[in-house]
Amino acid sequence: MSIFGSSVSNLEILPNVACPNEKGGFMKALKKQYWKTAMILTVIFIFAASQGIAAEAVNGTQSEGLLQLKPFKVSARKSEQDAQDVSASISAFDGPELSELGVTNLTNLPMFVPNLGFQQIGTHYTEFNYRGIGGVTTMGKTWNINVDGVTIPYVGLDTLFDVERIEVMRGGQGALYGRNTHAGVINIITRSPSEENTGELEGAYSSFNSRRVTGTVSGPLGEEFKYRLAFQHRASDGWMKNEVTNDDRSDWGDQVSGHGRLYYKPNDDTDVTFSLIADTYAGNNDGWANIATGNTFKSTSDFKGKDDGGLLSGQVTLNHDFGESKLTSISAFSNSRYITGVDMDVSPMPMINLNDYKETYNTFTQEVRLASTETEGLRWMTGMFMISEHTDFSTNVESMMGDAGSKSSVKTIGGAWFGQLVYEIFDGLELDASLRLDVEQRAFDWEDANSSKTHSETHTWFAPMPSATLTYAFNDNHRIYGSVSRGYRTGDYNANEVHASTIKQKCVVNPEYTLTYEAGYKGLTFDKRLSFNTSIFYIDWTDMQVSSIIDGLQVRDNAGKAHSYGFEADVNWLAAKGLNLFGNVGWLNAEFDEYDGHPAGDLKGNKIPNTNEYSVGAGVMYHHDSGFFGTVAATWFGPKYMESTNTIKQNSYTLANAKIGYRAENWNLAVFADNILDEEYLVRAYQTGPGLEPGRYGKPRSFGIEGGLNF
């Protein structure tokens, strides 16, 4: 579709950094998108109601004859709690919910989590931002995805399988989780070994020759051991066509993953879990179109690029119950690699290519914590954390102006102490005070491609991260809270820079600090059949790490201040047996207060990129006692800018997905559709020069079938 004139779809290329409001466009878009979503939801609701409400919902329970929402246990605060009792903004989903919602990748989560955004930088590389934080993309990655309690530095963690639950925490989490969690954190908890011998085999096939096979086996090994093994293979031809090479698989991808867990319980007080994760992926990185010419799903690149990576990660988790306290020790290592290449000019001419960029991470972490087991009165937790990490970078750029390259490494040694006190001041009023003291030393070594020029620096950063939350519970079902927390994004270096002159001027990037204020309400009503949670927040950034693209590469500096404020809410209503209605809404205003070092000039007042202004989502989940089930969900996303100059704008769009199927005791079968309205929307875009605007679009409309066997 053309991006010019009256046929503009959802993309807007603005002539300069200014962005005038669309006259009357908001209300027109509101009416259009509202009716699209309303029609879909109404059809499904009528269908569900007409079948009769007879089955118990997967997330509903019967209590003394009353139908209620099932309590949802989470470990977001490093101790198990009901999600409704956590005084923070959290969205949690268990494995069956994720399956029925069609969430097979973390990039699907923003449909169901307000004020969560993402940028898809490669076929297997996604970065998330929370309430605007993380929207300024840099080559330095912010790792804030935890798997079974461990932060793993790997870009391919967005693929989901054999998951027990996912917890998305929004707001400052630095006091308990440390660096790079000043906006939020995603916790992925994989399924535990089973008491009996079980097995599952699932497969799916959908548009663009996309296929997925997943299998698990689990069971006991004697009286003290249990095991679980899981694997997944997923592949796709992609939806881009390269018109230069006539390749209709220009953005293909292939990924193989495996999990293994061995659980050992020698006595009633002690358990040990040994875990291993392995992953490898490969593909082209030719999913980019030059959106300045109006292209969407057609590539004109002369260089197909590359998108490769791999991971081997292991951990040992020890728990010991002393009675009045519990000890937890988590030891983990990971070895990961990230290799990419891309045509930076997205044209048939060999103007500038990131020919080969590689990162390797060798990481060891150790966390030990001791926590009280009391559920009332004074509760406490204290712990220590240590990290040792060696990262190597290699950058090679080919251009008509000459080739350039560099090699560099960063050696990190860090540690932290953290503690938490929870005290009930009087009946209903509770204070949660946490503190983390984080120190980190990072040594940087750099040399150009010819080893003729070198540069080295070492810096140590210390960051205290306090947090305080005051909660008042009116009763077991209704509570309000207010919190304030400090967080930081760790200091770093421009490790991918290829020019010695730039390294000497802009080598080090100091830490970024945030102060987050939040107030919220969490409640259950209608005999615990309806949950409603809402919050408002304000975030103040200082020493903001910002970036700009120079000679095709991103260079970072501490040149910014910013703020973000907004609100969010979610609702879940168990309307009747088998019928769940759910929804969420988020609104966000995030902009730069200072940004005076960008080549385009002073960007003060510009919106923070990759951050939707609002989102409104709703859905229906239905189960019949015969085994039939159906789910439909739609989310209307507001506009967002794709880069800091606010030159490229993605207008509002609606994503709608649906699934209908049948589940028997030992097998299941379903058909599904994603992006039903076939919306065109950007998931990443930037500028490399006049008329050169690489953009990556989200997946077009697709249909598929999936099935599984249990044994």
N, C-alpha and C positions, 0 to 999 in steps of 0.2 A: 504494500500500500504506500502511496505517496505521502510524504510528510509535509507537503506544501499545500496551501490553499484550503479549500473546504473539505478535502479528503484526509485531513490530519487525523491520525488514529489516536494514540495515547502518548506521543512523543512530541516534545517542543524544543527546538533549537533556538535559543535566544541570542540576539546580536551582541549583547554585552552583559556585564555582571548585574545590571538592573533587571528586575522581573516584575513588570506591572501585572496587577490582578486581571484575570479574565472577566470581562464585563458580562455579568449575568451567567457566566459559565458554571458557577458553583451550583446554583439552583437547578439549572438544566441537567447537570450531571447527577445531582441528588435525586431528581425525579426519575431519570433514566435508570440509574443503578438500583434505586429502591424497588422499582417495579420488576426489574429482572430478578432480583433476589426474592422478593415477595411471591412472585408467581411460582418459582421453583419450590419454595418452602411450603406454600399452600397445597400444591399438588401432592407432595409427599405426605403432608399431615392428613389430608383427606383419605389418601390410600391407606395409611396406617390405621386411622380410626375405623375405616370401613371393614377392616379385617377382624376387629374385635381385640380387646386388650386382655390377654389371658396369660402371658408369660412373665416371669419375674425378670426384671432388668439385670444386665450383667453388673451394673453398679448400683443396684438397689437390694435391700434386705428386708426380711420380715422380722419385726420385733414385737412380740406379744400381740400378733394380729395386725400390727400397723406397718404400712409400707414406708421405708425410710431410705435416704441416701446412705450408701455404704461408707463407713469411716475410711479415710485414705491416709495410711501411714507414710510419712516421709522422714528422711534423715538429713534434710537440708541444713539444719543447725548442728550437725555432727552428733545428734542424738535423736532417737525415734520419737516422733510426735504425730498427732493428727494434724493434717494440713490446715484445718480450720483453727487450730490452736497456735499456729506459728504467726507471730506478729510481724509479718513481712509480706510483700507481694510475691506470691508463688503460684505457678501453674503446674499441675502434676497430672500425669497420664500413666495408666498401667498398660501392660502389653496388649491385652484384648482391645482396649480403647484405641491404641495406636493403630492396630490392625484394621479395625472397622472404620477409622477415620482416614485410612489410606496413608498414614504417616510412615513411610519407609525410608525417609531421609530427613535430616534435621531442617532442610530448607522448607519443608512443609509446615513447620511449627508456627511461623508468623501468622498463619491463618487462624490459629487458636490461642495465641499469646499476644495480648495487647502491647504495643510499643516495643516489639521485638523486630528488628530489621536484619537484613543480611545483604552481602555482596558476594556474588559467585564469580570468583576471579579465574577459575579454571573448571574443567569438567569435574574434578574431584576436590576442589579447593574452595571453601566457603568461609567467610568471616562474618561474625554476628556483631550487631550493636544493640545496646540496651538503652532505651530512652535517649538516643542520640549519641551516647558514648561508644566509640568504635566506628562511627560513621566516616571519619577522616582516615581513609585507607593508607597504609604505609607498607613498605616492604618488610619492616620489622613486625613480626606477628605477635599478636596478643593471645596467649593460650589461656582460655577460660572454660574448657570443656573437660570435666572430670569423668573418668570411667572407674567405677567401684572405688571411689575415694582417692584416685590418683590423677593428677593433671599430666596428660601425655602430649608432648610437642609433636603433633602430627596432623597434617591437613586432611587426611582421609577419614577422620572420625565421624563425619556426618552421615555415614551409612549405618542404618539401624537393623539389627536382627538379634533374636534371642534376648530380648530386653524385658526385664521385669517391670521397670517403670522409668520415667524421665521426670526430673524436677527442674523447672526453669525459675531461678531466683532472680528477681529484679530489684535494683537498689544496691547500695554499697555492702559488699560482703568481705571487705578487706580484713576486718578484725579476726575472722575465723579462717578465711581462705588465703589471705596474703595478696601478693602482687597481682596486678592485672585483673582483679575482680571488683574494681571500684564501681562498676555499673551493674554487674550481675554475674551469674555463673550457671552453666548447664550441667546437671548431674545425671549421668547415665548409669543405671544399676542393672547389671545383667542377671539372668535367672540363676538361681542356686541349684545345686544337684538335688535330685529327687530321692524320696525314700524307697520307691519301687522302680523297677526297670521300665523305662518308657522310651519312646522314640517318635520323632515327627519328621515328615518330609513334605515340603511345600514347593510349589512352582508357580510362576506367573509369566504371561506373555502379553505384550501390548504393542501399540503403535511404534513405528520407527525400529522395528525388529528388536525391541527391548525385551530382555528375558532375565529371569531371576530364579535361582534354585537355592533353597535353604534346607538344611537338615540338622537334627539334634538327636543325641542319644544320652541317656542319663540313668543312674541307678546306684545301688549300694555295692561296695567292695568289702565284704565282711561286716563286722559290727561297728567298726570305728571309722571307716572310710566311705565316702560317696564321691562320685565323679559326674562331670558333665562335659560333653564335647559338642561343639556347634560349628557349622561352616556355612558359607554363602558364596555363590558365584553370580555376579550380575554383569550384564553387558548390554550395549546399545549401539546402533549405527548412528545415532544422533539425528538431528533434524536440520542440519545445515548442508548446503550444497556449495562447493567451490566452483565458480563459473570460469576460473582461469584454468584449473586442472581438470574440470568436468568430473569432479569427485563428489558423489552424493553421500559419502560417509566421512565428510571432512572433519567432523567432531566426534568420531567414534570413541568409545571408552570400554574398558574391561577391568573388572576388579574381583579378586579372590580374597576372602577373609576367613579367619578361624579363631575360635575361642576354646580354651580348655580350663577347667576348674577341678581341683581335687580338694575335698573337704575332709578334715581329720578332727575327730572329737574324742580325745583320750579319756575325758572324764566330764562330769556335769558342769564344771566351772571353766573349762578351757576348750577353745576350738582354734584351728589353724586352717587357712585357705591358701592354696597355691594356685596362682592364675597365670595364664599365658595367652597373649594376643599376637597374632601374626596377620599381616595384610600386605598385598601388593596390587598395584594398579598401573595401567598403561593406556595411552591414547594419544590422539592428536590434540593440538590446542588451536584449532582452526574454527572455533565457534564464534568468531568475531566478525561483525559487519561494519562497514563505514557508514554510520548513521547520518553523516553529513550529506551523503548522496541519496538518502532515502532508502537504503537497503535495510532489510530486517533479517531474513533467514538465508541470505546469499552472501557468500564470502568472495572477495576479489583479491585475496592474498596470494602472493607468489611463494610463500613459505608456510608449510602446513604446521610447523611448530611441533612441540612435544609436551606431554603431560604424564610424567612417570613418578612413582613413589613407592615406598615400602616401609614396613614397621615390624619390629620384633620387640615385645614388651612383656615383662614378667613382674609379678609382685607376690609378696608373702604377707598375709594379714593375720595377726595374732590377737585374740581376745581372751582375757582372763577376768573372771568375776571374783572379787574379793569379798562380796557381800554388800558392804556399804559403798564400795567404789568399783569401777571397772577400768581395766587397762586395755588400751588398743595400740598396737604397733603395726605400721604399714611400711614395708621396705619395697622399693620398686626401682627397676631399671628400664630404660628404653633406648633403642637404636632406631632412628628413623631417617629417611631421606626424602627430599623434595626436589624434583628436576623439572624445569619448564623451559620452553622456548616459544616465542610468539612474534608474529609480524606486527611491529609497532605502528607501521604506517597503513596497514590493511589495504594495500594497493598492489597492482600487478608489478610495480617497479620495486627493485631491491634498494629502497631508500634507507630504512633502518630496521634491523631485526635484533631482538634479544635472542641471539642464536642459542645460547646455552647458559642457563642459570641453575645453580645447584646449591642446596643446603643439606647438611647432615648434622644430626643431633645425637650426642651420646650423653645420657642423663641418668643420674642416680639421685633418688630422694629417700629420705627417712623421716617419718613422723611418729612420735610417741605422745600419747595423751592419756590422762587419768581423769575420770569423771565420776561424780557422785551418782548413786543409783536412786536417790530420793526423787519422788515425784511431787512432793509438796515441801513448803518451807524453804530453807536455804539450799540451793543447788549450785554446784560449781564444776568447773572443768579447767585443767591446765595442761599445757603441752609444749613440745619442742619440735622444730622442723629444720631439716638440713637439705641443701641441694648442692650438687657438684655437676657441672655441665660443660661440655666442650662442643662448640658449634663451628663448623667450617663452611665458608661461602666461596663460591666461584662464579664470576660474572664475565660473559663474553658478548660484546655488542659488535655487529657488523653494520656499517653504514656507508653511504656514498662519500662521506667526508673522511672516511678512514675507520679502521677497526680499533677497538679498545677493550681492555679487560682488566680484571683484578682478581686476587685471591686474598682472603682474610680469615681470621679466626677470632672467636670470643671465648675466653675461659671464665667461667662463673663459679664462685664459691659464695654461698650464702647460708644464713641461718635466721631463725626467728623463735621467739617465745610468745605464746599466746595464752590468754586466760579469760574465763567468763564466770560471772557471779549472777545468779538469779535469786532475787529476794522478794518475798511477799510482804509489802509494807503494812497493809491491813487487808481484810477480807475483800478480794476482788482487785486490789491495786498491786501491781507487780513491776519491779525494776529489773531490767536485764542490762548489765554493764559488761562490756568486753574490751579487751586491749590486746594489740599485737605490736611487738617491737621487731622490726624487720631490718636486717643489715645484709648488704650484698656488695661484693667486690667483683668487678668485671675488667679483665685485661684484654686489650684489643691489639691485634697485629695485622698490618695491611701491606700489600705490595702490588705493584702493577703487573701487567701480563709478562713483561720482560724482566721482572725482578730488579729493575734499575732504580726504582724509587720505592721507599718503604716509609712506614709510619707506625708508631706504637704509642698507646696511652693506657693508663690504668686509673680507674675511678672507683671510689667506694661511696655507696649511698646508704643512708639510714633513714627509716621512715616509721614513726609511731602512728598507729592506726587505731584510734579509740572509736567506740560505738556505744550508744546508750538508747534503750527502748523502754518507754513507760506504757504499760498496758492496763486498762481497766476492763474487767469482765463483769457485765451486768448480771450474767448467769452463765450456765454452761453453753448457751447457744449464741450469745451476742457479746462482742467485745470491740473496743476502740483502742487505738494505739498511736503513739507518736515516736519518731526516732530521728537521730542525727548520727552520721557516721563519716569518717574520713577514710579515703582510699588513695591509692596511687598506682600509676603505671610505671613500671621500672625504667630506669635509665638505659640507654642503648647507644649504638654507634651506626653511622651510615656505612654499614659493612658492604653493601652492594655497589658503592660508588666506584667509578673507573678512572676518575681524574685525580691526580695527586694534588692539584691546586685546590679542588673542592674539599678533599679530605682534610687539608691543613686548615681550611676556613670553617668547615662544618662537619667536623668529625664526630663529636660527642653530642648526644641528645639527652638532656637531663630529665629526671622523672617528672611526670605529670600528676597533679594532685586534684582531688575533688572533695567537696563537702556536700553531702546529700541530706536533705531534710524530707521527711515523709510522715504523713498522717493517714490513717486508714480505719476502715470498719470491716469486720468479718462477722457474718451471721448465718444462722439456720432458722428457718421458719416453716409454717405449714406442717407441723409435726415432723420436722427434719426432712421434709420432702423437697425443700428449695433452699439452696445456698446462694448467698449474694455477698460479694466482696468488692470493695472499692477503695481507692487510695488517691491522694494528691501528693505531688512531690516537687521539689526545687533542687537543682544541682548547680553548683558553682565550680567552674574549672579555673585553675591557675597553672601557669607554665605549660600550657597545652602543647602537646606534640602534634605539629602540623606538617604537611608535606606539599610539595609541588613537583611537577614533572619537568626536569631539565635534561635536554638531550635524550629524551625517551626514558629516563630513569627517575624514580621518585627519590627526592632528597628531603630529609626531615630536619626540623629545627624547633626550638622552643620559642615560638613567636606569637603565641595566642592566649587569649582568655575567652571564655564562653560561658553561657548559661543554658539551662534546659529546665522547663517546667511543664506540667501537664497533669492529666488524671487518667485513670483506667478503672475498669470494672469488669466483672464476669459474673455470670449467673448460670445455675444448673438446676433444672426443675424436673423431678421425677413425677410427671403429670399423672401417670397411672402405671400399672404393672406393664412393663415392657416398653414404655414410651418415655424417652428423655428429650427435653428441649434445653438447648444451651446457647449461650451467646457471650460476646465480649465486646468491649468498646475501649478505644484508647485515643487520646488527643495529646499532641506534643508540639511545643514551640521551642526549638533549639537553634541558637544563632551565635555567631562570633561577636564578642565584645571588643577584641583586638586581634588583628591578623595583618601585620604591616610588612611582612617579609616576602610576600608572594610576588613572582615576576609580573603578575597582572595588576599589581597595585594593592592598595589598602582594601581588604575584604571585610572590614568592620560592618556589621549589620547583615551580612550574608547568612543564609540558612546553612546549618550543618548538613553536609550531603548524606545521601543514602539513608535518609530518615523520613518515613512517611509522616505527613502532617496529622493524619488520623487513620483509624481503621474501625470498621464496624462489622462484626461477624455474628452469624447465627446458624443453627443447625438442628437437625432432628435425628435421633437414633431410636430404632424400633426393633423389637424382638417378639416373635410369635412362638407360642409353645410348640408348634409343629416343627420348628427349626428354621423357618424363614426369617430373614433379618434384612433391614435396609437402613442406610445412612445417607444423608445429604447435608452438605455444609457449604456456605458461601460467605466470603469476606470482601467487603468493599474497602479498598486501600486508597488513601488520599494521595495527593501529589507529593513528589519529592524531587530534589535536585540530585544530580549524579556526581557532581564534583564541586570543589570549594568555590570556584568562580561563579557558580549558579548560572552557567551558560547553557547547560543541557538539563532539561526538565522532563521528568516523567509525569504525565498527567494521571488522574485517578483511574483506577481499573478495578474490576471485580473478578475474583477467582472463585469458581464453584466446582465442587467435586461430588461424586455420588458413587455408592456401592450397593448392590443388592445380591443376596445369595441365600444359600441353605447350609445349615450346619447339623450334621448327624453326630452320633456318638464317636465314630471313628473316622469320619471324613467330612470335608467341607468343599463347597464350590461357590464361586461368586464372579460376577462381572462388575467392572468399574469404569468410570470415566473421570478424567481430570481436565481442569480448565474447560469446562463444558461450553462456556461462552466464547472460547477461542480468542481470548484477549492477547494482545501484543504488549509486552511490558519488559522494560530493561531491568536486568539484575546487576549490571556493571557497565559504566561508560566513562570515558575521559577524553582529553584532547592531547594530541602529540604535536599539532601544528595546524596552520590554516587549512581548512577543508579535510583534515584528518582526525576523525573522531571514532575510535574503536568502541563498539558497543556489543554487549552480549545480552541476548533476549532469553526470557524464561521459556519453559517448555510449552509448545502449542497444544491445542486440544488433542487428547489421546484416549483410546479405548483399550480395554484389556480384559483378560480372564485369568483367574487364579484358582488353585485348588490345593488341598492338602490331605495327608493321611496321618492318623495317630495310631500307634501300636505299642 
